[in-house]
Amino acid sequence: FSRLKQFRRVATRYDKLDRHFLAFIHLAATVLWLRDC
């Protein structure tokens, strides 16, 4: 989870709805996963 904190939107949680926040976490995790490949 600490690697996701480099995305400011995850660290500060700008989204009001839980599903939007969770969707961005999935997007950020995918970006991190693709960088590692």
ZADO-1210 file (C-alpha; in nm, 4 decimals, padded with zeros to 6 digits):
<atoms>
<atom x="00.0000" y="00.0000" z="00.0000" code="PHE" pos="1"/>
<atom x="00.2916" y="00.2349" z="00.0540" code="SER" pos="2"/>
<atom x="00.3688" y="00.2409" z="-00.3179" code="ARG" pos="3"/>
<atom x="00.0144" y="00.3573" z="-00.3852" code="LEU" pos="4"/>
<atom x="00.0717" y="00.6571" z="-00.1572" code="LYS" pos="5"/>
<atom x="00.2918" y="00.8153" z="-00.4251" code="GLN" pos="6"/>
<atom x="-00.0324" y="00.8953" z="-00.6070" code="PHE" pos="7"/>
<atom x="-00.1546" y="01.2138" z="-00.4395" code="ARG" pos="8"/>
<atom x="-00.5159" y="01.1319" z="-00.5115" code="ARG" pos="9"/>
<atom x="-00.4887" y="00.8096" z="-00.3103" code="VAL" pos="10"/>
<atom x="-00.2974" y="00.9680" z="-00.0238" code="ALA" pos="11"/>
<atom x="-00.5423" y="01.2555" z="00.0259" code="THR" pos="12"/>
<atom x="-00.8629" y="01.0915" z="-00.1004" code="ARG" pos="13"/>
<atom x="-01.0198" y="01.3639" z="-00.3127" code="TYR" pos="14"/>
<atom x="-01.3129" y="01.1430" z="-00.4156" code="ASP" pos="15"/>
<atom x="-01.6343" y="01.1645" z="-00.2189" code="LYS" pos="16"/>
<atom x="-01.7740" y="00.8286" z="-00.3248" code="LEU" pos="17"/>
<atom x="-01.6146" y="00.5047" z="-00.2131" code="ASP" pos="18"/>
<atom x="-01.6539" y="00.3428" z="-00.5546" code="ARG" pos="19"/>
<atom x="-01.4638" y="00.6258" z="-00.7262" code="HIS" pos="20"/>
<atom x="-01.1841" y="00.5982" z="-00.4714" code="PHE" pos="21"/>
<atom x="-01.1684" y="00.2203" z="-00.5158" code="LEU" pos="22"/>
<atom x="-01.1675" y="00.2577" z="-00.8951" code="ALA" pos="23"/>
<atom x="-00.8684" y="00.4914" z="-00.8763" code="PHE" pos="24"/>
<atom x="-00.6872" y="00.2504" z="-00.6440" code="ILE" pos="25"/>
<atom x="-00.7366" y="-00.0215" z="-00.9059" code="HIS" pos="26"/>
<atom x="-00.6086" y="00.2120" z="-01.1768" code="LEU" pos="27"/>
<atom x="-00.3034" y="00.3137" z="-00.9733" code="ALA" pos="28"/>
<atom x="-00.2267" y="-00.0497" z="-00.8869" code="ALA" pos="29"/>
<atom x="-00.2448" y="-00.1389" z="-01.2563" code="THR" pos="30"/>
<atom x="-00.0042" y="00.1426" z="-01.3448" code="VAL" pos="31"/>
<atom x="00.2408" y="00.0261" z="-01.0775" code="LEU" pos="32"/>
<atom x="00.2070" y="-00.3341" z="-01.1960" code="TRP" pos="33"/>
<atom x="00.2767" y="-00.2335" z="-01.5578" code="LEU" pos="34"/>
<atom x="00.5849" y="-00.0342" z="-01.4532" code="ARG" pos="35"/>
<atom x="00.7271" y="-00.3446" z="-01.2861" code="ASP" pos="36"/>
<atom x="00.6850" y="-00.5597" z="-01.5978" code="CYS" pos="37"/>
</atoms>
